[in-house]
């Protein structure tokens, strides 16, 4: 009998996000991500003027791109996309050149300053092997992160796609990377401009929350 791999996918429902950072904190703890570096980060965007203001949130992680720039950029072929759809780093052959970090348009990669290897989200593959959910999915209190095997019609993500598929969109579509993490609520819940906060060619900045939109609110910096 043919061994059929699951096809792991994630959908992010921005209508449910409250910006609590449970996902990014759970990710750091589970994967021992060093201070100042991120596998997962939640961005803010403030709009309007008091008293008519609104804050939008954007959880960001590796997009597990079908046409991943990091794979093309790696000179040692240490990054591969598995049959299950997850882009993973082979730490045994990684030379920490950093070309993968530079190539990513989503700020998803960094060089671990302790282990000295490239690092990024892999949907907590070690947890998937134990039939567990990624740490971020398990920690989210409002069901923002919908995850599962898209080839299993009964999985949460397959059912979400069936119900909300027409509402899903990718970040930075002009990059043509074919992201496998899609969002519901771009434009409607969060302004499309919020995606510009994701840095191209470097990891997420630890000092990039709402402070960089104070000028839009007319608040002195």
Buried (B, 14 or more C-beta within 10 A) or exposed (E): EEEEEBBBBBBBBBEBBEBBBBBBBBBBEBBEBBEEBBBBBBBBBBBEEEEEEEBBBBBBBBBBBEEBBBBEBBEEEBBEBEEBBBBBBBBEEBEBBBBBBBBBBBBBBBBBEEEEBBBBBBBBBEBBEEEEBBBBBBBBEEEBBBBBBBBEEEBBBBBBBEEBEEBBBBBBEEBEBEBBBBBBBBEEBBBEEBBEBBBBEEBBBEEBBBEBBEEBEEEEE
